[in-house]
Amino acid sequence: MTEPRRAVFLDKDGTLVEDVPYSVDPTQLRFTPNAVEALRLLAEHGYALVVASNQSGLARGLFDRAALARLQAALEAMLARDGIHLAGFYVCPHAPSGDARRPSCLCRKPAPGMLRQAARALHIDLARSWMVGDILNDVEAGRRAGCRTVLLDVGHETEWQRSPLRTPHHTASDLLDAARTIVAQGDPVAGGPAPRRPRTATPPAGGLPRIGAQPAALHGTLKRPAPP
């Protein structure tokens, strides 16, 4: 059996791309500073790249899954032009419950459901993986899934509700700073920095995605069971 791979889970809005609230307009996609270089570095060191994003605009009726799928396709095409492949794109479509004690689903961050779902589908070793995000809900989701975590300290966290689960392993000034930290930390199982892969990116099976190609199915429907 193939050994489980390691991954870096990436929040989308405010981490990978600039946060434009509830926008699914591909023309508004802008990478955060040094994001492409960061992803290239992580890929060169053998990390699968997986987006894990809360998208409550679906539940609120602000956009539909088809519009989000078009945004995903545009994002993947932009990355493909730089030789970067996303292993997965997971979203939670649910709105917050309004009661932190009774979350509406098992996938909306800070819950770890998207990360666990990706780990099962993509054969990922969570203990060797990382979660990178710009707010403490991302950190908590990563810790609850068993990952190490990096918080991008870029001013997007405003509540700072601290707890052991909401304490990042590391902080970084941008995504490239986070990627360098991850590479320097290496693998907790094998110890030491990860072996470096050749700089030339290898296209995924079937070739790089094309602009306008149908993206992979969106994920994230882990509803909390109704009480008896």
Secondary structure by P-SEA (a helix, b strand, c coil): cccbbbbbbbbccccccccccccccccccccccaaaaaaaaaaaabbbbbbbbbccccccccccaaaaaaaaaaaaaaaaaacccccbbbbbcccccccccccccccccccaaaaaaaaaaacccccccccccccaaaaaaaaaacccccccccccccccccccccccccccccaaaaaaaaaaacccccccccccccccccccccccccccccccbbbbcccccccc
